[in-house]
Amino acid sequence: HHPHHIPQHERYSEYALRITAYNYNITVMTDWPLPPYSPGLMAADQEYDQHDNRHKQVQT
């Protein structure tokens, strides 16, 4: 075994848990049902990016 294998796994697990907790917090705040892969959050991010881009184009 590589000596750095376990620390890498621990860092990845902590990252994954943080993402899961973040998604769960968003779900609780918005009272959405929790989907397996959170497609709603992805769609919201895309909508925000599109809105932000339009806003920048208007400012230019």
PDB file with one MODEL, atoms N, CA, C and O in Angstrom:
MODEL        1
ATOM      1  N   HIS A   1       0.842  -1.207   0.000  1.00  0.00           N
ATOM      2  CA  HIS A   1       0.000   0.000   0.000  1.00  0.00           C
ATOM      3  C   HIS A   1       0.871   1.249   0.000  1.00  0.00           C
ATOM      4  O   HIS A   1       1.928   1.282   0.631  1.00  0.00           O
ATOM      5  N   HIS A   2       0.429   2.248  -0.695  1.00  0.00           N
ATOM      6  CA  HIS A   2       1.161   3.514  -0.675  1.00  0.00           C
ATOM      7  C   HIS A   2       0.898   4.217   0.655  1.00  0.00           C
ATOM      8  O   HIS A   2      -0.231   4.188   1.145  1.00  0.00           O
ATOM      9  N   PRO A   3       1.893   4.834   1.237  1.00  0.00           N
ATOM     10  CA  PRO A   3       1.709   5.466   2.553  1.00  0.00           C
ATOM     11  C   PRO A   3       0.736   6.637   2.503  1.00  0.00           C
ATOM     12  O   PRO A   3       0.174   7.013   3.531  1.00  0.00           O
ATOM     13  N   HIS A   4       0.527   7.220   1.324  1.00  0.00           N
ATOM     14  CA  HIS A   4      -0.363   8.377   1.235  1.00  0.00           C
ATOM     15  C   HIS A   4      -1.756   7.993   0.755  1.00  0.00           C
ATOM     16  O   HIS A   4      -2.584   8.863   0.488  1.00  0.00           O
ATOM     17  N   HIS A   5      -2.020   6.678   0.645  1.00  0.00           N
ATOM     18  CA  HIS A   5      -3.321   6.251   0.112  1.00  0.00           C
ATOM     19  C   HIS A   5      -4.451   6.614   1.084  1.00  0.00           C
ATOM     20  O   HIS A   5      -5.481   7.139   0.662  1.00  0.00           O
ATOM     21  N   ILE A   6      -4.268   6.341   2.360  1.00  0.00           N
ATOM     22  CA  ILE A   6      -5.337   6.581   3.332  1.00  0.00           C
ATOM     23  C   ILE A   6      -5.603   8.079   3.516  1.00  0.00           C
ATOM     24  O   ILE A   6      -6.767   8.480   3.527  1.00  0.00           O
ATOM     25  N   PRO A   7      -4.575   8.921   3.659  1.00  0.00           N
ATOM     26  CA  PRO A   7      -4.859  10.360   3.769  1.00  0.00           C
ATOM     27  C   PRO A   7      -5.624  10.892   2.558  1.00  0.00           C
ATOM     28  O   PRO A   7      -6.517  11.725   2.714  1.00  0.00           O
ATOM     29  N   GLN A   8      -5.291  10.426   1.362  1.00  0.00           N
ATOM     30  CA  GLN A   8      -6.033  10.861   0.183  1.00  0.00           C
ATOM     31  C   GLN A   8      -7.500  10.473   0.311  1.00  0.00           C
ATOM     32  O   GLN A   8      -8.394  11.269   0.021  1.00  0.00           O
ATOM     33  N   HIS A   9      -7.735   9.238   0.750  1.00  0.00           N
ATOM     34  CA  HIS A   9      -9.111   8.769   0.896  1.00  0.00           C
ATOM     35  C   HIS A   9      -9.841   9.605   1.947  1.00  0.00           C
ATOM     36  O   HIS A   9     -11.014   9.937   1.777  1.00  0.00           O
ATOM     37  N   GLU A  10      -9.149   9.942   3.025  1.00  0.00           N
ATOM     38  CA  GLU A  10      -9.777  10.737   4.079  1.00  0.00           C
ATOM     39  C   GLU A  10     -10.129  12.127   3.555  1.00  0.00           C
ATOM     40  O   GLU A  10     -11.209  12.643   3.843  1.00  0.00           O
ATOM     41  N   ARG A  11      -9.223  12.735   2.788  1.00  0.00           N
ATOM     42  CA  ARG A  11      -9.515  14.062   2.245  1.00  0.00           C
ATOM     43  C   ARG A  11     -10.702  13.993   1.292  1.00  0.00           C
ATOM     44  O   ARG A  11     -11.573  14.862   1.312  1.00  0.00           O
ATOM     45  N   TYR A  12     -10.733  12.949   0.453  1.00  0.00           N
ATOM     46  CA  TYR A  12     -11.854  12.814  -0.482  1.00  0.00           C
ATOM     47  C   TYR A  12     -13.161  12.600   0.280  1.00  0.00           C
ATOM     48  O   TYR A  12     -14.194  13.166  -0.078  1.00  0.00           O
ATOM     49  N   SER A  13     -13.109  11.786   1.325  1.00  0.00           N
ATOM     50  CA  SER A  13     -14.322  11.517   2.096  1.00  0.00           C
ATOM     51  C   SER A  13     -14.814  12.799   2.750  1.00  0.00           C
ATOM     52  O   SER A  13     -16.014  13.072   2.757  1.00  0.00           O
ATOM     53  N   GLU A  14     -13.892  13.589   3.303  1.00  0.00           N
ATOM     54  CA  GLU A  14     -14.284  14.843   3.946  1.00  0.00           C
ATOM     55  C   GLU A  14     -14.905  15.780   2.918  1.00  0.00           C
ATOM     56  O   GLU A  14     -15.909  16.437   3.192  1.00  0.00           O
ATOM     57  N   TYR A  15     -14.302  15.836   1.734  1.00  0.00           N
ATOM     58  CA  TYR A  15     -14.843  16.677   0.656  1.00  0.00           C
ATOM     59  C   TYR A  15     -16.242  16.213   0.272  1.00  0.00           C
ATOM     60  O   TYR A  15     -17.160  17.021   0.132  1.00  0.00           O
ATOM     61  N   ALA A  16     -16.394  14.894   0.101  1.00  0.00           N
ATOM     62  CA  ALA A  16     -17.693  14.347  -0.290  1.00  0.00           C
ATOM     63  C   ALA A  16     -18.736  14.632   0.787  1.00  0.00           C
ATOM     64  O   ALA A  16     -19.878  14.968   0.474  1.00  0.00           O
ATOM     65  N   LEU A  17     -18.350  14.500   2.041  1.00  0.00           N
ATOM     66  CA  LEU A  17     -19.285  14.768   3.129  1.00  0.00           C
ATOM     67  C   LEU A  17     -19.660  16.243   3.162  1.00  0.00           C
ATOM     68  O   LEU A  17     -20.809  16.587   3.439  1.00  0.00           O
ATOM     69  N   ARG A  18     -18.697  17.116   2.882  1.00  0.00           N
ATOM     70  CA  ARG A  18     -19.006  18.554   2.877  1.00  0.00           C
ATOM     71  C   ARG A  18     -19.992  18.884   1.761  1.00  0.00           C
ATOM     72  O   ARG A  18     -20.924  19.663   1.958  1.00  0.00           O
ATOM     73  N   ILE A  19     -19.780  18.281   0.578  1.00  0.00           N
ATOM     74  CA  ILE A  19     -20.696  18.518  -0.538  1.00  0.00           C
ATOM     75  C   ILE A  19     -22.083  17.991  -0.188  1.00  0.00           C
ATOM     76  O   ILE A  19     -23.088  18.651  -0.452  1.00  0.00           O
ATOM     77  N   THR A  20     -22.135  16.806   0.406  1.00  0.00           N
ATOM     78  CA  THR A  20     -23.420  16.224   0.793  1.00  0.00           C
ATOM     79  C   THR A  20     -24.116  17.113   1.816  1.00  0.00           C
ATOM     80  O   THR A  20     -25.318  17.357   1.713  1.00  0.00           O
ATOM     81  N   ALA A  21     -23.369  17.595   2.800  1.00  0.00           N
ATOM     82  CA  ALA A  21     -23.945  18.463   3.825  1.00  0.00           C
ATOM     83  C   ALA A  21     -24.422  19.770   3.199  1.00  0.00           C
ATOM     84  O   ALA A  21     -25.473  20.292   3.571  1.00  0.00           O
ATOM     85  N   TYR A  22     -23.647  20.300   2.245  1.00  0.00           N
ATOM     86  CA  TYR A  22     -24.042  21.545   1.572  1.00  0.00           C
ATOM     87  C   TYR A  22     -25.351  21.340   0.820  1.00  0.00           C
ATOM     88  O   TYR A  22     -26.275  22.145   0.935  1.00  0.00           O
ATOM     89  N   ASN A  23     -25.423  20.256   0.049  1.00  0.00           N
ATOM     90  CA  ASN A  23     -26.647  19.966  -0.696  1.00  0.00           C
ATOM     91  C   ASN A  23     -27.816  19.759   0.257  1.00  0.00           C
ATOM     92  O   ASN A  23     -28.931  20.204  -0.015  1.00  0.00           O
ATOM     93  N   TYR A  24     -27.559  19.078   1.382  1.00  0.00           N
ATOM     94  CA  TYR A  24     -28.625  18.820   2.348  1.00  0.00           C
ATOM     95  C   TYR A  24     -29.109  20.131   2.966  1.00  0.00           C
ATOM     96  O   TYR A  24     -30.310  20.320   3.161  1.00  0.00           O
ATOM     97  N   ASN A  25     -28.172  21.041   3.274  1.00  0.00           N
ATOM     98  CA  ASN A  25     -28.551  22.331   3.847  1.00  0.00           C
ATOM     99  C   ASN A  25     -29.396  23.126   2.861  1.00  0.00           C
ATOM    100  O   ASN A  25     -30.389  23.740   3.252  1.00  0.00           O
ATOM    101  N   ILE A  26     -29.011  23.122   1.581  1.00  0.00           N
ATOM    102  CA  ILE A  26     -29.796  23.812   0.560  1.00  0.00           C
ATOM    103  C   ILE A  26     -31.192  23.209   0.500  1.00  0.00           C
ATOM    104  O   ILE A  26     -32.185  23.931   0.402  1.00  0.00           O
ATOM    105  N   THR A  27     -31.264  21.884   0.559  1.00  0.00           N
ATOM    106  CA  THR A  27     -32.554  21.203   0.488  1.00  0.00           C
ATOM    107  C   THR A  27     -33.432  21.590   1.668  1.00  0.00           C
ATOM    108  O   THR A  27     -34.628  21.827   1.499  1.00  0.00           O
ATOM    109  N   VAL A  28     -32.852  21.657   2.858  1.00  0.00           N
ATOM    110  CA  VAL A  28     -33.623  22.007   4.047  1.00  0.00           C
ATOM    111  C   VAL A  28     -34.113  23.448   3.949  1.00  0.00           C
ATOM    112  O   VAL A  28     -35.265  23.735   4.275  1.00  0.00           O
ATOM    113  N   MET A  29     -33.247  24.354   3.504  1.00  0.00           N
ATOM    114  CA  MET A  29     -33.618  25.768   3.437  1.00  0.00           C
ATOM    115  C   MET A  29     -34.729  26.004   2.418  1.00  0.00           C
ATOM    116  O   MET A  29     -35.602  26.845   2.630  1.00  0.00           O
ATOM    117  N   THR A  30     -34.697  25.263   1.315  1.00  0.00           N
ATOM    118  CA  THR A  30     -35.679  25.474   0.253  1.00  0.00           C
ATOM    119  C   THR A  30     -36.851  24.509   0.368  1.00  0.00           C
ATOM    120  O   THR A  30     -37.832  24.631  -0.365  1.00  0.00           O
ATOM    121  N   ASP A  31     -36.751  23.531   1.302  1.00  0.00           N
ATOM    122  CA  ASP A  31     -37.815  22.551   1.502  1.00  0.00           C
ATOM    123  C   ASP A  31     -38.068  21.748   0.231  1.00  0.00           C
ATOM    124  O   ASP A  31     -39.206  21.377  -0.056  1.00  0.00           O
ATOM    125  N   TRP A  32     -37.000  21.477  -0.535  1.00  0.00           N
ATOM    126  CA  TRP A  32     -37.109  20.618  -1.717  1.00  0.00           C
ATOM    127  C   TRP A  32     -36.971  19.163  -1.294  1.00  0.00           C
ATOM    128  O   TRP A  32     -36.351  18.871  -0.271  1.00  0.00           O
ATOM    129  N   PRO A  33     -37.546  18.243  -2.071  1.00  0.00           N
ATOM    130  CA  PRO A  33     -37.209  16.826  -1.877  1.00  0.00           C
ATOM    131  C   PRO A  33     -35.763  16.596  -2.282  1.00  0.00           C
ATOM    132  O   PRO A  33     -35.263  17.259  -3.191  1.00  0.00           O
ATOM    133  N   LEU A  34     -35.088  15.670  -1.622  1.00  0.00           N
ATOM    134  CA  LEU A  34     -33.666  15.444  -1.886  1.00  0.00           C
ATOM    135  C   LEU A  34     -33.503  14.394  -2.983  1.00  0.00           C
ATOM    136  O   LEU A  34     -33.709  13.209  -2.723  1.00  0.00           O
ATOM    137  N   PRO A  35     -33.139  14.798  -4.206  1.00  0.00           N
ATOM    138  CA  PRO A  35     -32.929  13.835  -5.283  1.00  0.00           C
ATOM    139  C   PRO A  35     -31.572  13.169  -5.163  1.00  0.00           C
ATOM    140  O   PRO A  35     -30.688  13.709  -4.498  1.00  0.00           O
ATOM    141  N   PRO A  36     -31.378  12.013  -5.787  1.00  0.00           N
ATOM    142  CA  PRO A  36     -30.100  11.292  -5.667  1.00  0.00           C
ATOM    143  C   PRO A  36     -28.931  12.099  -6.204  1.00  0.00           C
ATOM    144  O   PRO A  36     -27.849  12.070  -5.618  1.00  0.00           O
ATOM    145  N   TYR A  37     -29.124  12.831  -7.318  1.00  0.00           N
ATOM    146  CA  TYR A  37     -28.007  13.536  -7.943  1.00  0.00           C
ATOM    147  C   TYR A  37     -28.253  15.036  -8.044  1.00  0.00           C
ATOM    148  O   TYR A  37     -27.544  15.730  -8.773  1.00  0.00           O
ATOM    149  N   SER A  38     -29.241  15.539  -7.328  1.00  0.00           N
ATOM    150  CA  SER A  38     -29.497  16.976  -7.248  1.00  0.00           C
ATOM    151  C   SER A  38     -29.544  17.662  -8.610  1.00  0.00           C
ATOM    152  O   SER A  38     -28.791  18.612  -8.828  1.00  0.00           O
ATOM    153  N   PRO A  39     -30.395  17.222  -9.534  1.00  0.00           N
ATOM    154  CA  PRO A  39     -30.479  17.908 -10.835  1.00  0.00           C
ATOM    155  C   PRO A  39     -31.041  19.315 -10.693  1.00  0.00           C
ATOM    156  O   PRO A  39     -30.752  20.182 -11.518  1.00  0.00           O
ATOM    157  N   GLY A  40     -31.836  19.550  -9.662  1.00  0.00           N
ATOM    158  CA  GLY A  40     -32.399  20.878  -9.466  1.00  0.00           C
ATOM    159  C   GLY A  40     -31.328  21.913  -9.182  1.00  0.00           C
ATOM    160  O   GLY A  40     -31.397  23.036  -9.683  1.00  0.00           O
ATOM    161  N   LEU A  41     -30.334  21.543  -8.380  1.00  0.00           N
ATOM    162  CA  LEU A  41     -29.262  22.484  -8.079  1.00  0.00           C
ATOM    163  C   LEU A  41     -28.453  22.786  -9.323  1.00  0.00           C
ATOM    164  O   LEU A  41     -28.039  23.927  -9.528  1.00  0.00           O
ATOM    165  N   MET A  42     -28.217  21.777 -10.164  1.00  0.00           N
ATOM    166  CA  MET A  42     -27.470  21.999 -11.395  1.00  0.00           C
ATOM    167  C   MET A  42     -28.235  22.956 -12.301  1.00  0.00           C
ATOM    168  O   MET A  42     -27.639  23.852 -12.899  1.00  0.00           O
ATOM    169  N   ALA A  43     -29.536  22.777 -12.408  1.00  0.00           N
ATOM    170  CA  ALA A  43     -30.349  23.651 -13.250  1.00  0.00           C
ATOM    171  C   ALA A  43     -30.334  25.071 -12.692  1.00  0.00           C
ATOM    172  O   ALA A  43     -30.276  26.037 -13.454  1.00  0.00           O
ATOM    173  N   ALA A  44     -30.385  25.202 -11.374  1.00  0.00           N
ATOM    174  CA  ALA A  44     -30.356  26.526 -10.761  1.00  0.00           C
ATOM    175  C   ALA A  44     -29.025  27.213 -11.044  1.00  0.00           C
ATOM    176  O   ALA A  44     -28.988  28.414 -11.311  1.00  0.00           O
ATOM    177  N   ASP A  45     -27.937  26.456 -10.986  1.00  0.00           N
ATOM    178  CA  ASP A  45     -26.622  27.030 -11.279  1.00  0.00           C
ATOM    179  C   ASP A  45     -26.561  27.507 -12.726  1.00  0.00           C
ATOM    180  O   ASP A  45     -26.024  28.579 -13.003  1.00  0.00           O
ATOM    181  N   GLN A  46     -27.104  26.722 -13.642  1.00  0.00           N
ATOM    182  CA  GLN A  46     -27.088  27.107 -15.052  1.00  0.00           C
ATOM    183  C   GLN A  46     -27.935  28.352 -15.263  1.00  0.00           C
ATOM    184  O   GLN A  46     -27.542  29.245 -16.014  1.00  0.00           O
ATOM    185  N   GLU A  47     -29.077  28.425 -14.622  1.00  0.00           N
ATOM    186  CA  GLU A  47     -29.928  29.609 -14.756  1.00  0.00           C
ATOM    187  C   GLU A  47     -29.204  30.835 -14.220  1.00  0.00           C
ATOM    188  O   GLU A  47     -29.271  31.909 -14.817  1.00  0.00           O
ATOM    189  N   TYR A  48     -28.516  30.680 -13.102  1.00  0.00           N
ATOM    190  CA  TYR A  48     -27.790  31.810 -12.529  1.00  0.00           C
ATOM    191  C   TYR A  48     -26.684  32.264 -13.469  1.00  0.00           C
ATOM    192  O   TYR A  48     -26.489  33.463 -13.663  1.00  0.00           O
ATOM    193  N   ASP A  49     -25.951  31.305 -14.062  1.00  0.00           N
ATOM    194  CA  ASP A  49     -24.878  31.661 -14.990  1.00  0.00           C
ATOM    195  C   ASP A  49     -25.445  32.410 -16.192  1.00  0.00           C
ATOM    196  O   ASP A  49     -24.866  33.405 -16.629  1.00  0.00           O
ATOM    197  N   GLN A  50     -26.551  31.950 -16.722  1.00  0.00           N
ATOM    198  CA  GLN A  50     -27.153  32.609 -17.881  1.00  0.00           C
ATOM    199  C   GLN A  50     -27.598  34.017 -17.512  1.00  0.00           C
ATOM    200  O   GLN A  50     -27.392  34.957 -18.281  1.00  0.00           O
ATOM    201  N   HIS A  51     -28.199  34.166 -16.353  1.00  0.00           N
ATOM    202  CA  HIS A  51     -28.639  35.486 -15.908  1.00  0.00           C
ATOM    203  C   HIS A  51     -27.436  36.401 -15.712  1.00  0.00           C
ATOM    204  O   HIS A  51     -27.472  37.573 -16.088  1.00  0.00           O
ATOM    205  N   ASP A  52     -26.380  35.867 -15.128  1.00  0.00           N
ATOM    206  CA  ASP A  52     -25.180  36.662 -14.875  1.00  0.00           C
ATOM    207  C   ASP A  52     -24.556  37.107 -16.193  1.00  0.00           C
ATOM    208  O   ASP A  52     -24.111  38.249 -16.314  1.00  0.00           O
ATOM    209  N   ASN A  53     -24.520  36.218 -17.176  1.00  0.00           N
ATOM    210  CA  ASN A  53     -23.946  36.567 -18.473  1.00  0.00           C
ATOM    211  C   ASN A  53     -24.778  37.650 -19.155  1.00  0.00           C
ATOM    212  O   ASN A  53     -24.221  38.584 -19.731  1.00  0.00           O
ATOM    213  N   ARG A  54     -26.097  37.536 -19.095  1.00  0.00           N
ATOM    214  CA  ARG A  54     -26.950  38.568 -19.696  1.00  0.00           C
ATOM    215  C   ARG A  54     -26.729  39.900 -18.989  1.00  0.00           C
ATOM    216  O   ARG A  54     -26.703  40.951 -19.630  1.00  0.00           O
ATOM    217  N   HIS A  55     -26.573  39.856 -17.686  1.00  0.00           N
ATOM    218  CA  HIS A  55     -26.365  41.082 -16.921  1.00  0.00           C
ATOM    219  C   HIS A  55     -25.056  41.745 -17.332  1.00  0.00           C
ATOM    220  O   HIS A  55     -24.993  42.966 -17.475  1.00  0.00           O
ATOM    221  N   LYS A  56     -24.006  40.939 -17.522  1.00  0.00           N
ATOM    222  CA  LYS A  56     -22.716  41.485 -17.944  1.00  0.00           C
ATOM    223  C   LYS A  56     -22.818  42.084 -19.348  1.00  0.00           C
ATOM    224  O   LYS A  56     -22.226  43.127 -19.627  1.00  0.00           O
ATOM    225  N   GLN A  57     -23.571  41.420 -20.227  1.00  0.00           N
ATOM    226  CA  GLN A  57     -23.722  41.930 -21.589  1.00  0.00           C
ATOM    227  C   GLN A  57     -24.465  43.263 -21.577  1.00  0.00           C
ATOM    228  O   GLN A  57     -24.152  44.159 -22.362  1.00  0.00           O
ATOM    229  N   VAL A  58     -25.434  43.392 -20.702  1.00  0.00           N
ATOM    230  CA  VAL A  58     -26.187  44.647 -20.611  1.00  0.00           C
ATOM    231  C   VAL A  58     -25.272  45.762 -20.117  1.00  0.00           C
ATOM    232  O   VAL A  58     -25.337  46.886 -20.613  1.00  0.00           O
ATOM    233  N   GLN A  59     -24.427  45.455 -19.149  1.00  0.00           N
ATOM    234  CA  GLN A  59     -23.527  46.475 -18.611  1.00  0.00           C
ATOM    235  C   GLN A  59     -22.510  46.932 -19.646  1.00  0.00           C
ATOM    236  O   GLN A  59     -22.136  48.104 -19.668  1.00  0.00           O
ATOM    237  N   THR A  60     -22.060  46.021 -20.502  1.00  0.00           N
ATOM    238  CA  THR A  60     -21.014  46.359 -21.467  1.00  0.00           C
ATOM    239  C   THR A  60     -21.485  47.448 -22.423  1.00  0.00           C
ATOM    240  O   THR A  60     -20.734  47.861 -23.307  1.00  0.00           O
TER     241      THR A  60
ENDMDL
END
